[in-house]
Amino acid sequence: MHWIFLISAIVLEVLGVSVLNASDSLYAQALMLIAISFSYYLLAIAVRRIPISIAYATWEGVGIALVSVVAVFMFGEHLNLLKVLGLISATAGILMVNFGEENEMRHVSGDAVAKHD
């Protein structure tokens, strides 16, 4: 359930940033403020069950990648080689944090089981 909150937080972050780029109107700025605020609220709910290192890295990294995709397809931005490499590096970093957390949790739970034996 908490992953749904995290995914929703990511979607709202992307929406907020994308709307801000689409228009300079007060309406767009208000929508951005609401979307980003609610995104942080949902992120706060998600971290109740998802480790903060995983939740924040996923929220930020996936958000950056999706904003980049929106920028290319909706706003005609060009991704040069350096930007693509940066997105690949960010994605690799997110995966490493997630796998590192999973391995640490297995290691800790293994220690807990060994201590009880």
Backbone as a ProteinNet text record, in pm:
[ID]
protein_1_A
[PRIMARY]
MHWIFLISAIVLEVLGVSVLNASDSLYAQALMLIAISFSYYLLAIAVRRIPISIAYATWEGVGIALVSVVAVFMFGEHLNLLKVLGLISATAGILMVNFGEENEMRHVSGDAVAKHD
[TERTIARY]
82.1	0	86.1	196.8	281	352.7	372.1	429.3	332.2	203.6	103.9	116.4	138.4	158.8	284.4	390.8	515	497	432.3	408.6	321.8	220.2	133.5	212.6	302.8	387.6	474.8	527.2	610.6	528.4	409.6	322.3	289.7	257.9	225.2	346.3	464.5	585.5	606.4	592.6	610.7	504.7	381.6	273.8	304.4	344.4	372.9	484.2	592.1	705.3	667.9	594.4	556	460.2	364.3	268.5	340.2	435.2	509	581.5	635.7	705.8	609.2	486.3	389.9	334.1	332.7	269.8	327.2	329.7	374.6	257.4	137.4	19.1	14.8	-61.8	-82	-150.2	-241.1	-309	-207.7	-114	-11.8	75.4	110.2	192.6	116.9	-12.9	-94.7	-108	-129.9	-140.5	-8.5	103.1	233.9	251.5	217.2	230.5	146.1	23.9	-65	-10.7	30.5	80.2	207.4	301.9	427.5	401.5	314.7	283	220.2	124.3	59.3	157.2	249.7	353.9	438.2	479.6	556.1	473	346.2	257.8	251.6	233.4	227.7	362.6	470.9	603.8	619.5	569.7	577.2	499.5	387.3	311.2	388.5	447.5	520.4	637.5	706.7	826.1	791.7	665.9	628.1	659.4	658.6	684.7	802	835.8	947.5	1065.5	1183.1	1298.9	1321.3	1352.6	1367.3	1471	1577.7	1680.9	1625.2	1538.9	1477.9	1369.4	1281.5	1169	1215.9	1308.8	1352.2	1431.2	1519.9	1597.9	1505.9	1406.5	1311.5	1227.9	1177	1093.3	1170	1289.7	1367.7	1417.3	1471.9	1529.6	1426.5	1318.7	1212.7	1147.3	1131.5	1075.6	1160.5	1291.9	1381.9	1371.4	1370.6	1362.1	1230	1120.3	989.6	975.6	1028.2	1025.5	1105.6	1214.5	1294.7	1216.6	1144.6	1062.4	952.9	886.6	783.9	845	961.7	1028.6	1057.9	1097.5	1128.1	1000.9	899.1	780.4	678.4	671.3	571.8	629.9	757.7	815.7	927.5	952.7	1051.3	1195.7	1223.3	1360.7	1444.9	1571.8	1663.8	1750.2	1759.7	1849.3	1980.2	2086.4	2216.6	2278.3	2393.6	2459.1	2486.1	2529.6	2560.2	2434.9	2322	2197.2	2152.8	2164.9	2126.9	2214.8	2345.2	2435.5	2401.6	2363.8	2322.3	2198.6	2100.8	1979.3	2009.9	2099.5	2139.8	2210.8	2297	2367.9	2271.3	2173.2	2074	1994.4	1954.7	1880.4	1964.9	2090.9	2181.8	2197.1	2206.9	2218.3	2096.2	1978.6	1854.5	1852.9	1889.6	1892.1	1991.9	2108.9	2209.3	2160.6	2096	2042	1936.5	1846.6	1742.1	1800.5	1893.1	1953.8	2038.2	2105.7	2184.5	2097.9	1984	1891.1	1835.8	1800.3	1748.4	1853.3	1978.1	2084.7	2109	2105.1	2124.7	2013.5	1890	1777	1788.5	1832.8	1852.1	1961.6	2068.1	2181.1	2138.6	2066.5	2020.9	1923	1828.7	1732.6	1801.4	1904.3	1982.6	2055.5	2110.9	2177.3	2078.9	1957.5	1856.5	1817.5	1806.2	1771.7	1884.2	2009.2	2125	2136.1	2102.6	2111.2	2006.9	1892.1	1785	1807.4	1896.7	1920.3	2003.9
-120.2	0	126	122.5	241.2	270.3	166	189.7	268.9	249.9	328.4	475.5	503.6	642	699.8	619.9	667.1	693.4	602.2	621.3	744.1	762.6	881.2	1008.9	1003.9	1120.1	1154.9	1054.1	1076.6	1140.1	1086.5	1140.7	1287.3	1319.8	1458.4	1550.7	1500.1	1580.3	1613.4	1512.2	1531.8	1627.8	1611.8	1701.3	1845.3	1864.8	1999.7	2068.2	1997.4	2055.5	2079.5	1987.4	2000.1	2116.3	2132.3	2243	2377.2	2385.1	2509.7	2547.6	2449.7	2477.4	2511.7	2462.7	2482.6	2624.3	2693.2	2824.4	2908.3	3037.3	3129.4	3190.1	3138	3196.7	3168.1	3247.6	3227.9	3093.8	3055.1	2926	2811.3	2816.1	2711.3	2707.6	2823	2827.8	2772	2802.3	2749.2	2596.8	2548.9	2404.9	2334.8	2397.8	2342.6	2334.3	2439.1	2441.5	2332	2315.6	2213.1	2074.1	2050.4	1918.2	1881.4	1973.8	1945.1	1926.1	2008	1993.7	1858.1	1819.9	1690.8	1576.4	1597.5	1498.5	1473.2	1580.2	1565.3	1496.9	1528.6	1465.4	1314.1	1273.3	1131	1062.6	1134.1	1080.4	1055.5	1146.8	1130.7	1007.9	980.1	859.2	734.6	740.5	625.2	584.7	683.2	649.7	590.8	579.3	509.5	360.3	307.1	164.5	137.4	233.3	217.3	294.7	233.1	306	437	542.4	675.5	676.2	599.1	596.9	543.6	446.1	391.3	484.2	529	612.4	742.8	811.1	940.5	923.9	824.9	802.3	767.6	685.8	648.3	767.8	842.7	959.7	1061.2	1091	1192.6	1141.7	1020.7	967.8	940.6	873.1	845.4	976.4	1068.2	1199.2	1272.4	1272.3	1338.2	1272.5	1140.6	1069.4	1100.1	1097.9	1125.2	1270.5	1362.7	1503.5	1519.9	1449	1454.8	1401.6	1293.1	1237.4	1336.6	1395.1	1496.1	1614.2	1657.7	1771.3	1743.1	1622.2	1586.9	1582.2	1511.6	1488.6	1602.2	1676.1	1784	1921.3	1941.2	2074.1	2080.3	1969.6	1968.5	1984.7	1954.5	1963.6	1854	1881.7	1783.2	1724.5	1592	1525.8	1495.3	1562.3	1531.6	1412.4	1370.8	1252.5	1267.3	1383.5	1405	1391.3	1444.7	1431.5	1285.8	1214.2	1072.9	994.1	1020	951.4	984.9	1109.5	1147.4	1072.4	1057	982.3	834.7	779.4	640.2	624.4	720.1	715.3	726.5	814.8	830.6	701.6	640.4	515.1	405.9	397.9	299	324.2	450.1	484.3	441.9	463.5	422.2	270.7	199.1	52.9	6.1	69.5	29.8	56.4	169.9	199.6	96.8	65	-33.2	-171	-215.8	-346.5	-347.4	-238.1	-229	-237.7	-174	-178.2	-319.5	-384.9	-521.2	-615.8	-602.9	-688.3	-661.6	-535.3	-500.8	-558.4	-549.8	-602.7	-754.5	-823.1	-968	-1001	-922.9	-945.5	-923.9	-815.9	-784.9	-891.1	-931.3	-1032.3	-1166.9	-1196.8	-1317.7	-1315.4	-1198.3	-1184.4	-1203.1	-1150	-1161.2	-1306.8	-1381.3	-1522.7	-1599.5	-1566.9	-1636.3	-1609.5	-1488.7	-1453.9	-1527.5	-1558.3	-1626.2	-1776.9	-1830.8	-1976.9	-2021.5
0	0	0	73.7	82.2	-49.4	-131.6	-263.8	-351.1	-329.6	-404.2	-366.9	-238.7	-195.3	-260.5	-267.2	-327.6	-477	-547.1	-691.2	-714	-631.8	-644.3	-617.2	-519.9	-490.8	-610.5	-678	-796.5	-907.6	-931.2	-1036.6	-1009	-884.4	-850.1	-862.9	-829.6	-846.9	-993.8	-1079.6	-1223.9	-1277.8	-1233.9	-1275.5	-1236.1	-1111.5	-1063.3	-1140.7	-1162.5	-1235	-1381	-1440.2	-1581.1	-1603.6	-1514	-1526	-1514.8	-1426.6	-1409	-1537.5	-1606.8	-1731.7	-1845	-1835.7	-1943.6	-1947.9	-1835.2	-1831.5	-1717.6	-1738.8	-1634.9	-1558.2	-1581	-1519.1	-1369.3	-1299.3	-1156.3	-1130.1	-1219.1	-1207.1	-1210.5	-1304.1	-1315.4	-1191.1	-1139.6	-1018.7	-898.1	-889.4	-779.8	-792.2	-913.5	-935.3	-901.5	-938.6	-905	-753.9	-683.5	-537.7	-472.6	-518.4	-463.3	-493.6	-618.2	-658	-581.8	-572.7	-502.5	-352.4	-294.5	-151.7	-122.9	-205.1	-185	-211.4	-303.9	-331.2	-206	-139.1	-15	93.6	99.4	197.6	174.9	48.9	17.2	40.1	12	40.9	190.6	271.6	417	463.4	400.2	433.8	389.6	271.9	217.6	307.3	363.8	443.6	580.2	609.7	733	723.1	601.2	581.3	486.3	402.3	309.1	367.4	376.1	428.7	352.5	424.8	365.4	253.6	269	165	33.9	40.9	-80.6	-132.4	-44.9	-87.3	-150.8	-85.2	-137.8	-266.7	-270.8	-392.9	-509.3	-483.8	-589.2	-631.1	-534.4	-562.3	-647.8	-606	-676.5	-811.5	-813.1	-936.7	-1044.5	-1008	-1104.9	-1147.9	-1053.7	-1087.4	-1190.3	-1172.1	-1267.7	-1404.1	-1406.6	-1533.8	-1605.5	-1531.4	-1593.2	-1637.5	-1558.5	-1600.3	-1729.5	-1741.1	-1863.6	-1983.2	-1963.3	-2070.9	-2110.7	-2012.8	-2040.3	-2114.8	-2072	-2136.1	-2282.7	-2313.1	-2452.4	-2536.3	-2486.9	-2569.1	-2565.8	-2457.2	-2449.5	-2480.1	-2447.3	-2460.7	-2563.4	-2632.7	-2739.4	-2694.8	-2568.8	-2519.6	-2581.8	-2596.2	-2653	-2541.8	-2540.4	-2445.5	-2517.5	-2475.3	-2533.9	-2461	-2506.8	-2450.8	-2301.3	-2259.3	-2118	-2031.1	-2077.9	-2003	-1995.3	-2106.2	-2107.6	-2011.1	-2013.1	-1920.3	-1775.1	-1749.2	-1614.4	-1569.6	-1658.3	-1624.4	-1601.5	-1683.1	-1663.2	-1528.4	-1496	-1367.6	-1250.3	-1262.4	-1155.3	-1137.6	-1248.2	-1241.9	-1178.3	-1218.2	-1158.9	-1009.2	-969.1	-827.1	-748.5	-803.7	-737.1	-718.9	-824.2	-815.2	-709.8	-704.5	-605.4	-463.2	-440.8	-307.5	-269.5	-364.2	-336.2	-307.1	-389.5	-366.6	-239.8	-212.5	-89.3	34.4	30.9	143.9	161.6	50.4	58.9	118	72	124.4	272.2	311.6	452.3	538.3	489.2	565.2	579.5	474.1	483.3	583.3	578.9	669.2	814.7	839.9	975.8	1024.2	940.7	983.9	1003.2	924.7	944.6	1076.4	1114.6	1244	1357.7	1340.7	1445.4	1465.6	1356.7	1367	1433.2	1394.5	1453.6	1603.1	1646.3	1788.6	1871.2	1809.7	1882.6	1889.6	1809	1808.1	1920.3
[MASK]
+++++++++++++++++++++++++++++++++++++++++++++++++++++++++++++++++++++++++++++++++++++++++++++++++++++++++++++++++++++

